[in-house]
Amino acid sequence: MAVQTSAGTGQQLAAPPVAEYQARATRGTKVLVGGIVLVIVGVVVLVNANKQTGATKTALVWAGILLIIIAAAGLAGLTPVAPGQARVLQLFGKYRGTVREPGMQWVNPFTRRIRVSTRIRNHETAQAKVNDADGNPIEIAAVVVWQVADTAKAIYAVDEYTKFVAIQTETAVRHIASRYPYTSQDGSVLSLRDNAEEITGQLSAEIADRVASAGVAVIESRLTRLSYAAEIAQAMLRQQQASAVVGARMKIVEGAVGMVQLALKRLEEQDVVELDEERKAAMVSNLLVVLCSEQATQQVVNTGSLYQ
C-alpha cells in the first residue's frame, strides 16, 4: 500500500483509497414531470383495463404496471442537493462520484446517496493541561475553522471524519504547546504568549498536515485559552511582577542618570557654578535620590559649608 509522509509531523499516513470526482447527474425537473405523467398514464391504463376482457385486459394491466414501475424507478433517482451540501454516490460498495451542484438532481436510482456537509465549521478543543518546553504546566485550548474539501476521502479514508478532526486537532495543540515555552525571558526564542501569530501559523500548518488524509482543509486556527495551571499561577505571577518591577526601575535609573548628566553639562556650559569633584559627587547623589525615590522627598536647607 502506498503511504504518504506528513511534512509537519513526520508521521506515516496511509494513502487515501479514492479521490473525489464529479458524478454523472442530470437536472431532475424533467424526470420529475415525466415520472408524474407516467404514473397518471399507468393509472389510466389500469382503469381502462377493467373495462376490457380477455387478452386485451391482460395486456393493458401489464402495460399499466410497467409504466408505474418505470415511473417509480425514475422518481427514486431524484436527489435534492441543498447549498453547502454534497452527495457521495455508492453503487454496490463502489464509489461512483460526488454531486455538488445544488438543486433537484437525478442519479442512478440504485446508488446509495451519502450526505456530506461542505459548510465551514468550527471546532473548539477542550481545555488541556500540558507541560511547556520549560516543564511548566499550562492550560491551553484552541479553535480551528475547517471544511470538507474532498468528500470521497472524508467518507472512505477515515472512520467518522468529524471525530478524526477533533482528535487530530487536540493532538496538534498538545504537540505545539510542548515545543515552546509559555514566555521567553530574553526574547531569544519563540514563546506561546509573546509570539501568538507565529505559533498559530505553525498550529494551522500542523493540523492541516494531520487532517489532509481525511480530505479536510483547515482555514484558520487560534488559541482561545493560554494560562499557567492553577498550582503554579501565583508563583509565576509573582515572578512576572518582580520582572516588571526590575524593568521599571532600570528605566527610571537610566532616565535619572541622563538627567544628572544633562544638569552637570548645562551648569558647566553656562558657567553657573564651579564644582569640584566632591561637590559633583554630592550633587549627583542628591539628584539620584530625588529622581529615583518612589516617595516625595523633603528639601533640606544647608546653612553651612559642604566641608563643615
Long-range contacts (C-beta under 8 A, 24 or more apart in sequence): 4-213, 6-209, 6-210, 6-212, 7-209, 8-205, 8-206, 8-208, 8-209, 8-210, 9-175, 9-206, 9-209, 9-210, 11-210, 13-213, 14-157, 14-213, 15-213, 16-150, 16-152, 16-153, 16-156, 16-157, 16-213, 16-215, 17-156, 17-157, 18-95, 18-152, 18-153, 18-156, 18-157, 19-150, 19-152, 19-153, 20-97, 20-98, 20-150, 20-151, 20-152, 20-153, 20-215, 21-97, 21-98, 21-152, 22-97, 22-98, 22-99, 22-100, 23-87, 23-89, 23-96, 23-97, 23-98, 23-99, 23-107, 24-96, 24-97, 24-107, 24-108, 25-79, 25-99, 25-101, 25-105, 25-106, 25-107, 26-105, 26-106, 27-103, 27-104, 27-105, 27-106, 28-77, 28-78, 28-79, 28-103, 28-104, 28-105, 28-106, 29-104, 31-74, 31-75, 31-77, 31-78, 31-106, 32-75, 32-78, 32-104, 34-71, 34-74, 35-71, 35-72, 35-74, 35-75, 35-78, 36-71, 38-67, 38-68, 38-70, 38-71, 38-74, 39-67, 39-68, 39-71, 39-72, 41-67, 42-66, 42-67, 42-68, 42-71, 43-68, 73-109, 74-106, 74-109, 76-109, 77-106, 77-107, 77-108, 77-109, 78-104, 78-105, 78-106, 79-104, 79-105, 79-106, 79-107, 79-113, 80-104, 80-105, 81-105, 84-117, 84-118, 84-119, 85-115, 85-116, 85-117, 85-118, 85-119, 86-115, 86-116, 86-117, 86-118, 86-148, 86-151, 87-113, 87-114, 87-115, 87-116, 88-113, 88-114, 88-116, 88-151, 88-152, 88-155, 89-113, 89-114, 90-114, 95-152, 95-156, 98-151, 98-152, 100-151, 114-155, 116-148, 116-151, 116-154, 116-155, 117-148, 118-147, 118-148, 118-151, 119-147, 120-145, 120-146, 120-147, 120-219, 121-145, 121-146, 121-147, 123-165, 123-166, 123-169, 124-224, 125-166, 125-169, 125-170, 125-173, 126-170, 127-225, 128-170, 128-173, 128-174, 128-177, 129-229, 130-174, 130-177, 130-178, 131-178, 132-177, 132-178, 132-180, 132-181, 132-182, 132-192, 133-178, 133-179, 133-180, 133-181, 134-181, 134-182, 136-181, 136-182, 136-228, 136-229, 136-232, 136-236, 137-228, 137-229, 137-231, 137-232, 138-177, 138-182, 138-192, 138-226, 138-227, 138-228, 138-229, 139-225, 139-226, 139-227, 139-228, 139-229, 140-173, 140-177, 140-192, 140-223, 140-225, 140-226, 141-173, 141-223, 141-224, 141-225, 142-169, 142-173, 142-203, 142-221, 142-222, 142-223, 142-224, 143-221, 143-222, 143-224, 144-169, 144-204, 144-207, 144-218, 144-220, 144-221, 145-218, 145-219, 145-220, 145-221, 146-207, 146-211, 146-216, 146-217, 146-218, 146-219, 147-216, 147-217, 147-219, 148-215, 148-216, 148-217, 149-215, 149-216, 149-217, 150-215, 151-215, 152-215, 153-213, 153-214, 153-215, 154-214, 154-215, 154-216, 157-213, 157-214, 157-215, 158-213, 158-214, 161-214, 161-215, 161-216, 164-211, 164-214, 165-211, 165-214, 165-216, 168-207, 168-210, 168-211, 169-207, 169-210, 169-211, 169-221, 171-210, 172-203, 172-206, 172-207, 172-210, 173-203, 175-206, 176-202, 176-203, 176-206, 182-226, 182-228, 182-236, 185-243, 192-223, 192-226, 193-226, 196-223, 199-223, 249-292, 252-291, 252-292, 253-292, 255-291, 256-287, 256-288, 256-291, 256-292, 257-288, 259-287, 259-291, 260-284, 260-287, 260-288, 260-291, 263-287, 278-306, 279-306, 282-306
